[in-house]
Amino acid sequence: MKSGTRALGIAESTDETSDRCILCGAVLRADRVADGFAYATATVGGLDATDAVCTLVERLDREDVRYLLVSGVAPAWFNVLDLDRIADVAERPVLSVSYEESPGLESALREQFAGDALDARLAAYERLPPRRRLRVNDETLFVRSVGLEHGDSGPSAVDADDHPDDEVARIVRAYTPTGGRPEPVRVARLAARAARQWRAARRTEPDRHE
């Protein structure tokens, strides 16, 4: 992959003292140069995270971005993402990356929600493409993808083997030079956390300037 190929990474930081989370979109080149940021918010425990991600894509309006990488599929306490809709809005391949093996979210959703709230989240969760296991820098990631070979119809995480030559693996590895977290989502996560901390400080010390 060329060093200037850009990806948009999206991650969130939840403010536990309010009902909002902050999402950051960070544009990074494959050589780790940051090239743009945008912010949006979503409701903790709501169903508007997909709207927030689409807002980030539209605010940045970057035709040079080739891929969109999202951290997880249920930010802000089960605010489940619709990856197909995000891909339609972005008009680019979308990859969701998570970092821990899991039996899935269905049991957790059933424990936390009921009625229409549960039905809406289960429907969104069941529409997601399957996860697949991927080895990166001696670490294991779990990836869902839309719009890439070995993505929409790829194997589930349970039976997945590593496919070193497929497009999903190539993209994730290109943006993960070290460790086990792709650089676009790592930077987006740091920026979202800093924005959340700044916002909290402004609420408690509105007249302080440093």
Secondary structure as GFF3:
##gff-version 3
##sequence-region A 1 210
A	DSSP	beta_strand	6	14	.	.	.	ID=ss1
A	DSSP	beta_strand	20	29	.	.	.	ID=ss2
A	DSSP	beta_strand	34	43	.	.	.	ID=ss3
A	DSSP	alpha_helix	49	60	.	.	.	ID=ss4
A	DSSP	beta_strand	65	71	.	.	.	ID=ss5
A	DSSP	alpha_helix	75	78	.	.	.	ID=ss6
A	DSSP	alpha_helix	83	90	.	.	.	ID=ss7
A	DSSP	beta_strand	94	98	.	.	.	ID=ss8
A	DSSP	alpha_helix	106	112	.	.	.	ID=ss9
A	DSSP	alpha_helix	115	126	.	.	.	ID=ss10
A	DSSP	beta_strand	132	136	.	.	.	ID=ss11
A	DSSP	beta_strand	139	146	.	.	.	ID=ss12
A	DSSP	alpha_helix	167	174	.	.	.	ID=ss13
A	DSSP	alpha_helix	183	204	.	.	.	ID=ss14
###
